[in-house]
Amino acid sequence: MKQKTPLIQKTMPYRVQGTDGIRREIKSAKSSECRGLTPLQIFNEKGWITEDFMELYVYCFVKNCLKKKLVSHKRRTFVIGWDPRNPSGNHTNAVVRGVRKAGGEALVLGVVPTPLVPLFMLYKGAYGGIMVTASHNHMDQNGIKLFLPFHGMKPLPADDADLTESLLKQKFEAIEKILLKGKKSDCRQKALALFQSFSLMPENSWLESTDTLKNLILVVDPAFGALKKIAAQIFREAGVGKVIEVNASKNGAVNLHSGVADLEGCPRISADMILKPTGPFHSHKAIIKLFAVGRANQKSARSGKKRVAGAIFDADGDRFFCLKYDPFHDALWVLSGDETAMLQAWHLMSHFPEKYSGSLYINTVESDLNASACAQSMGLTPLLTAVGDKWILLKIRLALIEQKRLSAKLSPKKQKELKNKIAPLQKNGVTRVSDLQTLETAIPKNCATENYKSTVLAVGSEETGHNITTAFLTLPNQKKITVYSGNGLKSALNTFSATEHLAANLSPKKYLQVVLRPFLPGFKSTLYVYYIRQQLFSKDSQVWRKVKQLIFKNTKQRGYTRKTRDFPDDPDMLYISLAKGKAGIFVRNSGTENKISINLRGRKSDATKLKKIGQEVLKLLLSQLKDQNNLFYKKELYILSQIAFRPVLDEELEIENQYKSRLISEIRKQNLIQLSPKGNRLTPLGKWYINH
């Protein structure tokens, strides 16, 4: 008799992971709402992540790694770190249990930034790395990022699918009965010492001396996260003149009125934006502190003797935004990943032109289109990729393999064979990390030379703050290797090194002009819809086709030439290139939050046209995708109904405190409400939404 396929397998997607691992709202496995359901059912049907799911997920990951034997190391070690959003430790303890039950040895780092996990993994030659975090997401969510021993890369889609398949086959009841097998070691102090020495290496920090940053007054915002105390201490060791840390308490309130997420899409913060009760940043301590410090040092800043800046991170420390105080206008300028990447590129090209000329400047589709154009004018080679730093890491690795091939002393036949293997991967994408590993090992080590004339990568950049530049790590055997990862602290040190070099040669006003706008910005806008059924928007789905037809119709009416562009790394993204690449619209599901975005990019002259098209698409998605069974959707409607009758201040809204901050922020990001002198009120879009 043919066995029936379990219902969970029919409804589960082929991979449960998003852009970078898994993230969900948290729920205790012991909750009455979870009674009678398996961890997988809770994850898939309810949209919650429990401690039991984390144990199951990590157990399957470790088992898969041990089967594949990706490293020759005899000790089956796995590096584990986390951000401080889980003070009770039920999630992190579950992850450690999952490793040990699967037969792995847990090298526990505790609260550390994400980039330290792959760094320590490579240093120790471990089988894998696990970071427990939901990154920039609200504190009511948690998740897991994974790292593989092949150069510290993150799993690719087929790797994710393999892990999902293992999850479906493994019953949690069986795991519960397994005794702990592997050992547990506390490696926190060793790892932190490694991170400090790694960060302060001149090759990695770009600091020529401890005097480079002596005129900098720096406000550090670790977003109540993993870099608290760590970043501030390293900045002091690096020679920053004065370091002031805020948002560093240990209450687990990561990213609350802090961090990079609040700054996205806001290029400039004026003084009125911190005023109570209606200033959007009146609760953001780092911004308030920067205005206070800037004003106290305004005279010195105007003369060029001092510079006041902010280093803003996210909860797990892999993202960085730079805030610059403008003493001439009493304002703060927000430098996102685009601006900081351009400043870093400028520094490399001005100091080492022969080494970096022609090197890659890799950015994702979210970036300002003018950023890559500016990089090209510097003499770099721009390369566009899908959203997610894993895709930047993939492009880097492919380029390094191609460089090794070209420099290898191989027969013409062997060269051609390798070229034919690399070309389709560059064109069609790579789905498994092991495919890269096989390709790299096909080039004999004794046939390749490391004396390359140029460096493959200048800068890899995500507009949201992940910047990647070449770093160097010395292993216990004294061998030096290159390391690539999104590292907020390294990006900060590199950015401040670049800007302080500029300050030494420019007048204060000219310095600000160059730093605040390192390239001529184009038009850039992103529209969001939260609390949706993401599965309804996939390639060639009904909603996907409706959106495409609407964009094609509206762009034709406005005189644009248009062409659909495919990205193998993100096949469900709808990307429509306009005006022969001078503008573009792309729509994609977020891989980190329950939302979808409409991204408008182009020239300043495109702004009005693109905004109108974007609003039409936004209304379509609001009407088609909202999940009426979602708890936050219901609470969103409740808040909007309160505001519909009169302006309401944040503190006056009748909603539970644990939800209020997140809901208000996400409703504003959807442009459904905006602040007025009397409080929140509906926008025209908000009124349309309520009526429809």
N, C-alpha and C positions, 0 to 999 in steps of 0.2 A: 504493500500500500504506500502511495506517495505521501511523504510528510508535508504538512502545511508549513508555509513560510511564516515565522512569527510576525505579528503585526508591527512590532518595533522596527523590523528590518524593511518592511514595505514603506514605512513612513520616514525612515532616516535618510538624510541626504548621503550622497556617496562619500562626502567628507564633512565632518562636523566643524572643521576649523575655518577661521576667517582669514583676514590678511596676515595675521601674526598669531597663530595659536588659537586658543579658546578664551572667550570672555562671556560672562553672563551675570545677571543679578544673582546674589547669593541667597541661599535658603538652607537652614539646618536640615539634615537628613532626618532628624528626630521630630520635625514639625508635623503637626496633624495633617497639613496640606500635602505632605509627601507619603503619608501612610498608604501602604499597599502598592506603591509604585517602585520600580527599580531605579537606580541612579540614571540609567540611560533614558528611561521614560520621563523622568523628572526634567532632564536636560532637554529632551526633544519636544515633549508635549507641553511642559509648563514654562520652558525657557529659563530654568534656574540651574545654577551650579551648586552642588552640595559637596561636603567633605568626602562622602563616599564616592562621588564621581571623580574627584581629584585622585583618590587612591587608585581607583580602577584605571583611569587614564594613564597615570604614571607607571603603574604595574605593567600595562600593555606596552608602553613605550620602552621600558627597560628590557622586557622580554624580547621585543623585536631587535633591539640593539645588540643584545647578547647573542642572538641567533646569527646575526649578520657578521659578527666579529670584525667591526670596522677599524679596530686598532689592535696592535700586537701586544699591548700592555697586559700582563698577566692578572693584575688586580682589577676587578670589575667595578671600577669607581665611577660615580656620578656626582657631579657638583650641583648643589642645591642652594639657591638664594631666594630672598623674597623682599618685597617692600613692606612697610609697617601697617598696612590697612587691615590686618587680621590680628589684633592684639590678643585675642583668646588663644590663638595658635591652633585651632581645630583644623584649618585648611593646611597649614604648613606641616603639622604633625602627620596628617593623612598622606601628604606627598612623601615625606620621609619613610613612612610605613610602606607605601607602595614600592619604593625603590628596594627596601630591605627584604620585603616578602618575595620580590621577583629575583632575588639573589644578587642584587647589586650592593656595593658598599657606598654609603651616603657620606660624602664630604660636605658637611653643612657649613655654610658661610653666614647664615642668619640674614639680618637686614643689610643688604648691599645693593648698589646700583646694577642694573641689568648688564652693562658691558663687562662687569667684573666676572660674571659667570662664565662666558666663553673664554675670557682671558685666563682664568684660573684652570679651566678645563684643558686648554692647550698647554699651559705650563705643567700640569700634572700628567698629561697624556691620558686623560679620562675617556670613558666610553661615551659620555654625553653630558649635557648641561640642562638644568631645569630652573626656570625663574618663575616664581609664583607672584603674579601681578596682573592688574588690568590697566597698567600704564597710566594714561591721562584720564581714563574713565572715572566716573563718580565713585565715591567710597562705598556705595552699596553694591558694587560689582567686584568680581575677582576673576582670575584666569591663570593660564599657564603659557609661557613661551618656552620653546625647546631649541636646543642647539646640538648639532652633530659634530663629531670629531674631525670631519674633513674641513679643515681651515675655519672651524667655528661657524659654518653656514647653518641657516635655518632650514627646516624641512620644506620641500617643494610640494606641489599639489599631489603627485602620485605617492610621495612619502606620507602625506596626510591621509590619503585614501587607504593606504596599507594599515595605518594605525586605526582608522575608523573601522576597517574590516575586523581587526583584532578585537576592538571594543564590542562589536556585535557578537562575536563568538564566545567571549569570556563572560561567565556568570559571576556577579559580585559575591553571591553567597559562598562560592568556592574560595574566593580570595580571603573572605573574612576568617575562614578556618585555618589559613596558612600561618605558620609560626614565622617569626622574624628570622631571616637567614643571614643577611649581610650585616656587616659592622656599621657603626655610626661614629664619625670623627668630627670634632669641632675644629674647623680650619679658618675661623673668622679672622683671627689676628694675623695669620700668615697671608691670607688673601688681601687684607687691608694694607699690609706693608708692601705687597706686590703692586697694588693699585697706586699707592702713593709714589713709589719709585718709578713705575711705568709712566704715570702722568707727568712727573717732573723731569723726565729725560729730555734734554734739549731737542732731540730729534722728534719727540712727540709733542712737546709743549710749544716749540718754536721760539722759546725764550733764550736770548743770547746771554743774559745775565740776570741776577736778582734785582737789578736796577730798572729793568725794562718797564715794570708796572708800578714803580714807586709813586707816581703822580696820580694814580687811579684810586678813587674812593668807590668801593663796590658794595652794593646791597645784594645779598645772596638769598634767593627764595627757593628752597628745596621742596616746596609744596607739601610740607609735613611728610615728606617721603624718604626714600632710601639714601639720598645724598645729605641728609641733615647731619651737621657737624663735619662730615667727611669733606664736602666741597669747600666749606669755609676754611678748614684747616689747610687744605692743599693750596688754596689761593694765598693764604698767609705765607706758607712755605715758598710759594712762587715769587713772593716779594711785592704783593699788592699793598699799596700804601696804607689803606684802612679797609677792613672787612667788617660789614655789619650783617648779621644773619637774622632773618625773620622767618615766621612760619615753620618753626622747628620743634614744636612740642610733640609729645609721644601719645597722642590721643587717638591715632588711627584715622583722623579726619583728612585723609590725603586729598589733594587738589581742591579743597574747600576754600573759596575766595583766595585762590593762590594758583601758581603754576601757569604753564603755557596755554592751556586750553581756553582760559578766559580771555586771552589776548588775540586769538585767531581772528583774522579779518579786521583788526583795528590797527591801522598804521600809525596813528598819533593819538596821544592822550592829553587833553587840555586840562587846565586847573579846575574847571567847573565839573569835570567828570568824577572828582573825588568828594564833591560836596554832598552832605546828607540833606534830605533823605533820598533824593532822586538821582544822584550821580551814579552811573553804572559801576564805578569802581570804589564806592564809598566804604566798602568792607574789605577791600584788597590791601592788606597791610604792607606788602612790598611796594606797591605803587604810592601809597600814602607816605611811607618812609622815604622813598626816593624824592618826592617833592620836598619833604622837610629837609633832607640832607642837601639837595640841590640848592634850595633857597639859602641855607646856612652857608654854603660855599659858592654862592653866585658870583661874588666879586672875583674870587680866585679862578673860577671856571671861565669867566669872561676874559680874563687876562691870559689864560692858557697855562696857568701854573698847576691847576687841578682839573680833573675830569671826573664827572659823576656818572656812574652806570649801574645797571642791574643785570645780574645773571639769574635768569628765570628757568627753572627746570620742571619736569613732570615727576610724578610719584616714583617712577623707577629709574629716573636719571639718564635716559637715553636721548632725551630731547632738550633743546636749549633755544631760548629766545634772548636777544640782547635788548635791553632798554637803555637809551641814551638821554640824559637830561640836557635840554637846550636852555642855557642860561640867558639867552637873548630874548626868548619868547615864553619862558617859564612853562615849558611843556616837555613831555616825554615822547620819544620816537621809538616805535616798536620795530626792531629788525628781526624778521622771521628767518626761516631757513634759506630763503632766496637771497636775502641781503647778506647774511653772515657767510654763506657759501661764496658769494661774489667777492667779499672782502678777503676771504681766505685764498681764493683763486688769484686775486690781484697780488697778494703777498708772495705767493709761490712764483708767479711769473716775473715779478719785479726783482726778486732775490736770486732765483735759479732759472733764468729763461732757457738755457740750453737743456737743462734736465727735464723741464716740464713742457716745452714747446711741442704742440701736437698731442699732448696727453688728453685723456678723456675728462669731459665735464658732463657727468651723468645727472640728470634730474628727471623727476616724474611729471606726469601730465598735469598735476596740480599747480606746477610752477607758473609764474609769469612768463609768457612766451618771449619777452624781451631779455630774460635772464640768459637763456642759451645763446641768443643773438649777441649779447655782450661778451659772453665767454668766447665765442667764435672770433670776435673782433680782437680779443687778447692774444689769439693764436692757439686756443684750445680746440678740441674736437668735441662738439656737443652730441649727446646721445640721449634720446627720450625713452622712458620706460614706464611701465604701469606703476600704480601706487603701491608702496610697501618697500621698506628698505631691503627686504630679501631679494627683490628684483634688481636693485642696485648692486648688491653683493654678487648676484649671479652674473651680471654684465661684467663686473670686475674680474671674476674668476675666468669667464670665457676669454676675456682680453688677455689675461695672464697666460692662459694655455696657448693661445695663438702666438703670443710673443715667444714663448718657449719653443714652439714649433719652428718659427722663423729663424731662431738663433741656433737650433739644434743641428749638429753635423750628421745629417741623415742622407740616405740615398734619395735621388729624385722620386723614385717610385714610392718610398716610404713617406716622403713629404706630401706627395699627392694624395696618398691614402688618408693621412691625418687631416689634410685640408678638406677632403670630401666628407669626413666625419664631423668636423667643426662647423662647416658652412650651414648645413640644415638645422643645427642646434641654434645657431645665431639667428637664423631666419624664422624658424617655427617654434622656438622656445625649448626649454629643458624642464622636464617634469619630475626627475629624480636626481638627487644629489649623487647617487652612485654612478649615474651616467657620466658625470663630470670626473669622478674619481677614476673610472675606467679609462677615460680619455687622457687624463693627466699621466697615469701610469704607463700609457702607451708610448710616452716619450722617455727613453732611457735617461736616467739621471746623469750618467757619464757622457751623454751626447749633447747636453744643453749647457750653455754658458750663462752665468749670472751677470756678466759684464755688459748689461744693456746700455745703449746710448741714452735712452730716455725712460721716464717713468710712465707706466701704463695709466695710472689715475692721478688727476689733479684733485678734483673734488666730486663726491657724490652727494646729492642734496635732495631732501624733501622739504617743500615749503613749510610743512608743519614742524620742522625743527630737527629732524634726523640729518645730521651731516656726517659724512664719512671721508676721512683722508687716511693716507698710509701711516700706519704706526708700526713700531718695532718692539718685539718682546725677546728678551734673552732667557733661554730655557736653562734648567738646572745643569745641563751638559755644556753650557756656555755658547750653544748655537743660537744665532740670532735669526728670527723669522719675522715676516711681515704679518700684520694683523689688520683686519678690516671689520669694523663694526660701528653701529650707531652709538656714539659716546658723547653725551651732553657736556661733560666736564672737559674733554679734549677739545671739543668744538669751541667752548667758551675760552679756554686758554689760547687757542689759535686765533680766535677773533680778536681778543684783547691785545695779543701780540701784534697783530696786523694793524689795529687802529692806533696803538700807541706809537708804532713806527711812523704812521702818517702824522700824528700830532707833533712829532719832533721836527717835522719839515714844513709845516703849514701854519698859517695864522689861525687863531681859534674859529673865526667865522668860516674860513675856507675849509678847515678841518671838518666842521659840522656839515657843510654842504656835500663834501665827498663821502663822508661816513654814512650820513642819513639816507643818501640816495646813491649807492654805488653803481647803479645802472638806471637808465631812464625807464621808469615803470610804464607798463602798458595798462590796459583795463583788466581787472581781475575781480570776479565776484562769485560767491558760492551760496546757493540756496539749499535749505535742508527741509526734509519731511521726516519727522520722528514717529516711532510707535507704529510700525508698518508690518505687512506681510511680505518680507523680502523675497520669498520664493516666487512671488508673482512677477518679479522683474528678472528675467533671465533671457539669454539670447533667443530671439524669435518667438518669445512668449507674446500673448495678446497685448499686454500692457507695453512691452518693449516695442512692438510694431506700431502701436498707437503713438508712442512718444516719437519714434522715428518719423512717422508720417507728419506729425504736427511740426517737428523741427524743419523737415524738408519743405513743407508748405510755407511756413513763415519766413524761412531764409530765402526761398525763391521770390517771394513777394518783395523782399527788401534788397534784391539784386545780388545776392551772394552766389558764387559758384560753390558747390559743396560735394564732399566725397566722404563716404564711410571708411574709417580706418580701423583695421583689426589689430588687437594686441594679444598675441598668444598667451601672455602671462595672465591676462584678465579677460577671458573670452566673453563674459557676460556684460562687460562695459560697452555702452553705446557711445562711440566717439565719432563725431562728425567734424571734419576739417573744413574750414571756410576760407574763401579768398586765397586759395593755394597755400594754406598753412599759416596765413597771417592772423587768423582768428580760429576759434573752435568752440564747440559745445560738447561736453561729455556728461553722461549720466551713469552713475554707478552706485550699487549698494555698498555701504560701509562694511568693512570686514572687522570692525572693532566695536561698533555700536549698532543698535537697532534703528537705523536711519538710512535714507538715500539722499544723494546730493546731485544738484544740477550745477555744473561748473561752467562758467562763462569766461572765456579768455580771448584777448584780442588787443587791438590798438585803442588808444583813447577815443579815436573817432568812431569806434564800433560800439561804444558804451551804451548809447541810447537804444540802438537797435537790439543789441544783445539782451539788455534788461527787459525789454518788452517781450522778446521771445521766451526768456527765462520765466517770466511771470505766467505766461500761458502754459508752459510745461509744468510749473509748480502747481497750478490749479488742477491740472489733469492728474498729477500724482497724489495730491491731497484727496481728490475724489475717488481714486482707484485703489490706493494702497493702504489706507489707514486700517489698523487691526482693531475692530470694535470690541474684541474680547480682552484686549491688553489693559492691564490695570492702569498704566500711566496714560493711556489714551482716555480712559474714563475720568481720571483726575484732571487731565488737561481740559476736557470739556467743562468740568466743574469750576475750574479756575476762570475760564473764559466767561462762563455764565455770571460769575461774580463781577467781573470787570465790565461786562456789557452794559450794566445799568449806570455805573459811575466810576471815575478813576479811583483806583485802590492802591495804597502803598503795600510794599512787599510784606511788611509785618502785620498788615490788616487782613491778609488773605487767610480764609478759614481752611487750612490744610495742615496735615500732620507735618511736624518739623523735619522728620527724617526724609520727607519727600520734597519739601518746599523749595530748597535751594536748587536742586537739580531740575525740577519742573519749570520754575520761573526762567532759569537759564535756557533750557531747551525750547520753551515757548517763544522766548525772545529771538533765539537763533532761527526759528521758523518765520520770524517777522510777523507774528500774529498779535503781539503786543509791543508797545514801546513806552518809555517813561516820559511823563510830562511833569511840569512843576507841581501838579496835584497828585501824581501817582501813575500807576500803570493804566493805559487805556488801549482799546482795540485799534489796530491799524486798519486801513481800508481792506487789506487782505484778511485780517482777522474777522472783520464784519462779514466779508464774503463767505468765509469758512463757516462761521456760525450759522448763516442763513442757508448753507448748502449741506 
